[in-house]
Amino acid sequence: MNKLLNVAFAIGLTLTGTSVVMAEKPATPAMVTIDQLPDLKQEPQHSTVSERVTSRFERSHYRQFSLDASFSEKIFNRYLNLLDYSHNVLLASDIAQFDKEKTKVGEYLKKGELQPLYDLFNLAQKRRFERFQYALNRLDKPIDLTGQDKFELDRTKAPWPQTQAELDKLWDEKVKYDWLTLKLSEKTDSEVKETLTKRYKAALRRQTQSQSEDVFQIIMSAFAREIDPHTSYLSPRNTEAFDSEMSLSLEGIGAVLQMDDDYPMINSMVTGGPAAKSKELKVGDKIIAVGQQNKTMVDVVGWRLDDIVALIKGPKGSQVKLEVISDEKGAKPRTITLVREQIRLEDRAVKLTEKVINGDKVAILDIPSFYVGLTNDVKTQLQKVAKDNVSSLVIDLRGNGGGALTEAISLSGLFIPSGPVVQVRDNNGRVRQDFDKDDVVYYKGPLVVIVNRFSASASEIFAAAMQDYGRALIVGEQTFGKGTVQQYRPLTRVYDQMLSPDWPGLGSVQYTIQKFYRINGGSTQLKGVTPDLLLPSFDSAEMGESFEDNALPWDSISPASYQLSEYSDKLKAALAPLTEQHTKRIANDREFSYIFTDIQRYNDAKAKGEDKFVILNFAEREKENKELEAIKLNRINERFKLEGKPALKSLDDLPKDYEGPDPYLDETAAIAVDLSKVLKPKKLLN
């Protein structure tokens, strides 16, 4: 998930992780030469920052580590992979020149003497420049897309090339892949060549704009991420952006971008923001071009992320066009127009809807985040539920990445009389228990919580508490598994400006200091929460905390003392019949038949290795695209037929505001009705 610079930057709201240096809007790329590459050196303040970061992590991080030769080599290898993520820039002989530095990185970090790592960066820049020059020259030769050449999608574990010929072959395949992707979007060969020429020239220009802070950011990221995936260094500019996040005053589209090799990728979207509300973007989509209202689209592949952000951000009410492509097999580029907005916290507030299942009314609370004030908002919604004679309540935590721990605790308290909700342990082994203490239950009826792989942190604390108390039935997918607590600390001291008035701010760090544990003693870290009733879904093995490098391990502590819910025994007894009813129901459901078909297609493709390679054959890829489009069109027309709507002739005719069904939520509501018939509560609300 973390590629090249491991940079995540929010457009209009959130910034996470590593450094992005803001720059002016780029001009049309001009041809540059290799002698324009800067020979970057460590700046004076970086020595102090390195010493302070190293000291802070060694003294205060939850994970105890030693900057010995072994750990130094791991940091070096991570740094190397950040410089050449796809192992298609450096030769093995280039890397061998730095073998003697591998075991010394810890010493360099402690002393703040990082120039050997800058030297490696400078070499990688030179080699990358040479590669894009090669790619430009390759565009002048015939591109054959009729054979069975393969492009390897993920080379992170592949060995570095030994010879120039091996390197050239990798870039022949990359150029073919880029050409094929554009040609599938119905561009002519001349248009494809023109676009790629601009793209590769822009990449060369980006090389000449590298700064010392960029190198320092990568070095510190390699160090931080080798400790755990939620530890990071924030540059001075990113620290400013991080601090401004709390004001929620920036204007944009409400999306978080992360570099994926040369592509800006949608990492997440703010619920209620333009990107999420459009329903046309999804996590994993890659942006390949950006345009302003009534202006020509600009290809941004190979650009610096901060330049892309500068293009996308803009005044409230203005339009921005994005050309994006998804990672789905056979996907074609598509253009999306968004209206920039000011992103506010209330856009992420809880929402109440209702569904009627065979005459039984189900209340559904969609909670997109654990924002401050959530519990009070839920209380208000529960009062509305009280007037509507509902049979049961569903809480939807899908995609909820967490938020305020205090809200997870107080929200849990609405459904239990009192008692512990979560346990927290620090790196000294001290355990704290956080309680609900008000002895008031605001909702006493049947409760179902739906989660998915992107339900994390505070969502997992709430779901785990409801599960451990036996208060709710948890359905969906295994959750993300983030069971750690981070602390944010600035690195600038009050005396820095007096002693070194020319220095910029020194940035800040975010690092792990605690772990969460369920009241049953098990951690939510790594394993997350496993639902009582699993809904069919794609393999999520490569998503979540367990897929992150250096994630802290799962462990357990002593359970807290707590009293099970009055529903606990009934829930356990009901699970088998509820599962049987669920299985029978989805076996005859049209939408789930689509899901099963898609899962099988995905598994078949994965078994053939199609998730690792792309065949560089235009006719085959075009045929696949048309087949997938036909499947999508047929499904939509089947739905339209049942709704009494006329059939579409093409996916291009699909209304922009079309909202497809949500079979997972529909099935969860049906499960909630089944549960209500088992529990038969006398009183739903207090």
N, C-alpha and C positions, 0 to 999 in steps of 0.2 A: 504493500500500500504506500510505502514511503519511497518515492523515486527521485533520482538525481539530487536536487538540493533539499529534498524533503521539506519543501516550502509550502506552507498553507497560508493563504491570504484571503481575508474577507473582503468582499465587494459590498461595502455599505453597512457592515455591521461587525463581524467577528474576525479576529486574527488569532491564529494559534501557531505554536511551534517556532519556526526558525525565521531568519532575517530576510527581509525584502527591502531594498533601498529604493525609495521613490525616485522616479526620473521624469523628465519632460516627455511629452508625446513624441514618439519617434517619427523621423522623416522617412520618405521613401528610401529604401535601402540602396546605397551606392556601393560599387565594388571596392573592397578594401584589400590591402596586401598584408602578408604575414609579418612584415617588419613594423606594422602598426599595433601589434599585440603588446600590451604593457608588460614590463618585467616587474611583477608585483612584489613588494617588500612588506614586512610586518611594520605596522605603525607604532609609535611609542606607547600609546595607551593600551595596546593589546597585551603587552607584557603584564601590566597591572591587572587587567581584566582576567587573563588566564590564571594568574596566581589566586585571585579572589574566587573565581569559579571553582577551581580545583580544591581550594581550602573548604569552601562551603559544601561541596558534594561529599568530600571525604569525612567531614565532621557531622553532617546533618542528614544525609540521605538514609532512607529506610534500609536500603540494601548496603551491607558492609562490603567493601571491596578494597583491594590494594593495587596501587599503580605499579605493579611489578612488571617483569619482562613479558609474562604471559598475557596480562591484561593490556599492556602496551601494544602487543602485536594484534590483538583483537580490535583495538581502536584504529590502528593503522589500516587494517584490512577493511574496516567499515568506511574509513576516509577514502580509501582507494575505490571502493564500490560507489561511493557518492560522486566521485570524479568521473567514473566510467561505468555507469550502471549496467549497460548492456554488453560490456566487455567487447566493444567494437571500435575503440579509439586507441588504446595503448597496446603495444606489443609486450609479450612476456619479457623480452630483453630490456624494454624501458623500465619495467617494474623491478627487474633484477638490480638495476643501478641503485635502488634505494633499500636493498635488503638489510643493510647495516643499520638503517634507521628504525626498523620495525620495533625492536625491543626498547627503544629509547624514548618513545612518545610520552610516557608517564613523566620522565625526567624533564622533557621539554615543557610539558604543561605546568609542572610545579615551578619551574624557573621562568616561565614566560618567554622561552627562546624557541620560536616556532619556524624560523626561516627554512629549515630542511623541508618542512611540509609545504611551505610556499613554493619552494623549488619544484616539488612534485606537481603542484597545481599548474605552474608555468609550463612545464613539459606537457601536461595533459591538454592545456589550452592550445599549444602549438600543434599537437597531434590531431586534435579535434578540428582545428582550422584546416589542416591538410586533408582531412577526410571530407569536409564540405567542399573544398576545392575539387577533390576527386569526383564528388557527386555532381557538381556543376558540369564537369567535363563529360561525365557519363550521360548527361541529358542530350549531348550532341550525337550520341550513337544510337542505333536502333534499339527499341525496347520490345522484346519478344514476350508476349503474354499468352502464348499458345501451348507452352510446354507444361512440365510438372515440377518446375522449380519450387522450392519451399522457402518461406520466410519464417524464421523462428521468433515467436512473439515474446518469449521470456528467456533471456540469456544470462540471467543473474547468477546462475550456477555453472555456466559454461566456462571452460578454460579460456584464458586470453590467447589470442592468435600468436603463433610462433613466427610466421613469415608475413611479408608484405602481400604476397599473393592471397593468403587466407583472409587478410584484412580487406583486400579489394573485393573478394568474393562476397563477404558480408555486406559491403556497401553496394555492390551490384544488386543484391537481393533487397536491400533497404530502398534503393531508388525505384526498383520495380514495384515494391509494395506501395510506396507513396503514389506512384503513377497509377497503379491499379485502383487504389482507393478513390482518387479523383475521377478517373475514367468511369467508375461505377456511378458517379453522380451526374452522368450524362454530359460531361465536358468533352470537347473535341481534343484531339492530340495536341494541337497548337495551344489550346487553352491550358491543358495540363502542363505542358512544357513551360509556358509563361508563368503559371502559378508556382511551380516548383523552383524555377529560376529565382523568382522573387523571394521565396521561402528560404532557399539555401543562402542567398546573398544576405538576407536579414540575419540568418544564423551567424554568418561570418562577422557581420557588423556587431552583433551582440558580444562576440568574443573580444572585440577591441574595447568594449565598454566595461569590462570587469574592473572591480575595485578591491582594494586591500580588505575592506570590511566583508566582501563576499567570501574571500578565502577564510578569513577568521571565523565567519559564521559556519562554514562547512566543517572546519576543524573542531569547533566547539560542539557542533551537532553530532559529529562522529563520537566524541567523548560522551556526551549526554545520553545518546541513544544506545550506547553500549552498556550503560547502567540500567536503564529501563525505558520503555517507549513513551512515557509521559513526562520525562525529564528533558528540559530544553534550555537553551540560552536565547535570549531575545536581544537583538541589536538595539542601539539607541532609538532608531526610527520605529522599530517594531514595538518597543516599550511604550512610545508615545501612542501608537495606535491601540495597543492593548489597554492602556489607561483610559483612552477615549471611548472604549467599548461600553463602559458602564453608563455613559451618557446617552447612548442609543440615538445619537444626533446625526450620524452620517446618512447620506442619501445614495441609493444605489438599487441593486436588484435583489439583495439578500441572499447571496450565494458565497460559499467558501471555495476558493480554488486551491489546487495543489498541482505542482508540476509533475507530469508523468512523462519522463524522458523529455522530448521536445514539445509536448502538448500540455496546455493548461487543462486540467480536468476538474469537473465538479466534484468536490469532496463532500459537501453537505449543503443543505439549503435551509434558510430560516423559515419556519412555518409562518405563513401570513405574508411573506415577502413576495415580490413580483415573480421571482423564479419559481417558487413553490406553487403559487396560485395559478400560474400559467398551465400547469400540468403537462407541459411540453418538454421539460427538462427533467433529468433524473441523475442520481449519483452515479458517477462513472462516465458520464458523457464528456467528450473532449471538444473543446472550442477550437475551431480552425480558422475562423475569420470573425471580425467585428466591424460593424458599420454604424454610423450615426444616422439620424433621421434624414432621408432623402439624399444620402451620400453613398459613395461606392464602398463596398466591403473591402476591408484590409486583411490580408492573410497574416495570421499571428503565430503560426507554428515556427518554433525556433526563437521567438522573442523572449526577452526577460519578462518574468511574471509581473514585475512592478509596472512595466510599460503597458502590459495587457490590462492590468487593473485600472491604469490611468485612462485607457480608452473606454472601459466599460462604465466607470463611475461618471456621474454627471448630475445636473440639477433635477430636482423633483419635477415630475411631469413631462420630462423629455424622453424621447424614444431611443433605444439602442437595439441594433440587430445583431444576433449571434448566429453564425453558421456552426452547427455542431454535428458530431457523429458519435454514435454509441458503440460499445464494444460487442454488441450482438453480432453473431455471424450473419453476413449478408447485409449489414446495415449500410444505408446511404446517407450522405450529408443532408441536413435539412436546415432551413433558415427559420429563426424564431424572432419575433419582435416583442420587446418588453418595454413597459413604461416604468421609468425609475420612480421610486417612492422613498419616503422617509420611513425607515424601519423602526417600529415601536414595540415595546414589550406587550402592549395589549393585543397586538396582532397574534400573539402566541397564547392567548388565554384559553381556558377550558371551554369546550362547546358541548351543548346538550342537544341530542337528537333522539328520536324514538323510532322503533320498528314494530310492526304488528306481525306476529307469527301465528297463523291459524287462530286469530282472535285474541291472542295474548300479547299484551303491550310490554315491550322491553325498552328501558331507558339506557342510552349510551352516552357516556362521558368521554369525549376525546381530549386527552391531556397531552399536548405536544411538548411541554417542558415543565420542570419543577421551578417555576418562577416565584419570586417573593409575592405572597398574597394568594397563591393557588388555593390553599386550604379554605380560606374565607370565600373564594369564588365557588368552590365545590359545595360549601354549605348552602350558599344561595341557590345553586342548581338543585340541590337535594330537596329544598323546600318546594320547588316547582314539581319535582318528581312526586312528592307527597300528594299533590292535588290530582295526579293523572292516573291513579289506580294501576300502576305498573306491576308486572309479575316478578320482575327481576332487574338487576342493574349490571351493565357491562362497562368496565373501564378499559379504554383503548390506550395502551402505552407503546404501540408500534412506532418505531422511529424516534422515541423519546430518549434523547441522549443524557438526560439527567438535569442537574441544576442544584438548588439549595437543599442541603441535607436537612435543615430544619423543617422544610416543607414535606419531605419524605416522611419524617417522624410525625408531624402534626396531621398529615393526610391519613396515615395509618391509624391514628387515634380516632378518626371519625367512624371506624368500623370495629374497634375493640374497646372494651371498658377502660382498661389501663394496663400498663406493663411495658417491658423493654421492647424496643423496635429494632435496634442495631447495636453491635458492639464494635469498638474501635481500638486497635492496638498500635502503639508507636514502636520505634526501633529499639527502645529499651525494654520492651515486653510489657509495658503498663497497659492495662485494659480499662476502657471506659464504656459504660453502658448508657445509652440514650433512651429515655422513657417517654411514653405518653402517660400523663398523670391526672387527666381531668375526670375520669370515671364516667364519662358521657359517651354513649354510642349514638351517632347521628343517623345511621342506616343499619337496620337489623335484618334486612331481607337477603335473598339469594344474590351472591356476588360472583361474577366471572371477570377475570383479568386476562386480556389478550396481549401478548408480547411477541416480539420478533428478534432477529439477530442484532438489530440496531437499537434495542432497548438497553440502556446502559446506566451504570452508576446509581443515581437516586431511584430510577425506575426499578432497578434490580433490588434495591433495599426494600422498597414498598412491596413488590411482588413476593420477595422472599419472606417478609413478615406475614403477609396474608396466607402464604402457603404453610409456614411453620405453625401459625396459630390454628390452621385448619379453618380459616375464616372464608377463604375464596377458592374457587377452582381456577387454576392457571392453565391457559390454553395458548397454542401457537408454536413458536420455535424456541430453541435454546437461546438465551439472551447473550449479550456481548461478552460479559465477563470482566468488566472493569471494576475492580474492588479496591482501588487505591485512592489516597487523598494527596493532593499536591499543595505545596505552599509557594507563594510568589514573593520574591525579595528583590528590591533594586540593588544594584552594585555600586552606584555612585555614593561617595561619602561627602559630608558637608565641607571637608577641607580640600577636596579635589580641585575646585575652581580657584582656590587661593594658591595652591602649589603649582597647578598646571592649567592656567586660564585658557590655553589654546585647545585643550581637549574638548571633544564633544561629550555628551552624556555617556556613561559606560554601560548602559543597558541593564538587563535584569535576568534573573533565572527563575525557573519554575521546576520544582523537584518534589519527589515523592517522600512523604514523611510518615504516613500511616496506612493501615489496611483495614478494610471493612470485614466484619464477620456477622453471619446470621445469628439469630438468637438460639438456633440449634447447635451453634459452635462452628459450622462450616463457613469457609470464606466464600464470598461471591467472586473473588479474583479467579480469573482463568476459566472456571467452569460456568460461571453465571448462574442462572436459574433454569432448571429443566422443567418444562410444563408438565402438569399432571396428565394432560391430553395433548399429544403432539398433532398438529395439523400438517398435511402433506406439503412439502416444500423442496426446493432445490438443495443440493448438498451445500452446507454452509461451513465446511471444514476450513476453507481459506478465508473466512471472515471472522472478525472478532478478536478478542485479546489473545486467544491461544495461537493465533497466526502471527502475532507481533513478535519480533525478535526481542529477546531478553526480558520478556514479561515476567513479573514476579510469580513464583509458584503458588499453587493452591495449598492451603494447609488448614488446620482447624485448632480451635481453642476449646476450653470448657464451655458447655452450653449455659445460657442464662436461665434463671428461674422464671417460668411463665406458665400461665394456665391456658389450656387449649380452649378454643371456641366451643360453644354449645353445638355447633354444626359439624365439628371435626369428625366424629364417628360416622355420621350420616354421609359426609362427603366421601370418606374412604369406601364405605359400602356401596355408594352410588357410582363410583368410578367405572366399574366394569360394565354395568348396564348402559351408562351414558356413552361409553366408548362404542358399544355395540350399536346403539341407536345412531350415533354419529357416522359410523362406518357404512351402515345401510343407506343412510340419507345421501352421503356424497357419492356413493356408487351409482346413483341414479340422477345425479345433478349434472346439467350440461356444462356449467362453468368449471366444475372440478374435473370433468372429463377432458376439458382443454388443458387444465393444469397437469393432469397425469400424462397427457400426450407430450406436453412441453418438457416435463421432467424426463420422460423416456428419451426424447430426442436429444436432450442435453447430455444424458448419461451415455447414449450411443456415440455421440460426437466425442465425448471425453475419452471413451474407451478406445476410439480410433486415433487419439492424440490430436484431434482437431482443435482443442483448446490451447495447444502448444505451437501449432504450425498453421500457416495459411498457404494453400496452393496458389501460386501466382499465374492463374489461368483465367483470363477475362470471361470466356464463354461459360466456364463452370460456375464462376462466382455470380455472373449475371443470371444464370438459370436458377441458382439457389435463391437469389434475391427475389426473383419473380415468384418462385414457389412460396416463399415466406410471405410475400405481400398478398398472394392469393389466399393463403390460410387466414391471415388477419382480416382480409376483406370478407371472406365467407363467414367468419365468426361474427363480425359486426352486423352483417346482413341477416344472420339468423336471429340476433337480438332484435334488430329493427322489425323483422317480420312478426315476432311475438308482441311487439309494442304497436303494431299497426302502422309502421312507418315505411315509406318507399325504400327500395334497395339502392345502394350506392353503386356506381359504375367503377369508381376508383377511390383509393384511399385519400387522394387529393380532394375529394368532395366531402370528406368528413368534417363536420362543423368544429371550429376551434374550441368551442365550449363543451364538446362532447365529454361526458364522464362515463367511463366504463363501470361495470359492476364491481363490487367488492365482495367476492364470494367468501373470503375469510371472515369478514365481519358479519355477513349474513349467517354463516354457519355458527359463529360464536353466539349470535343472538338466539339461534335455534337451540343450541346447547344450554343457554341460560333458561329458556322456557322449560326444557326437559328437567333442569335442576330444580326449578321452582315447583314442579309437580312432585319431586321427591321430598324436598324439604318442607313444603307446605307451611310457611311461616304465618303466625297469627297477626304479626304487626311488622311493617317494613321500616317505619321511621320512628324515632324517639318522640 
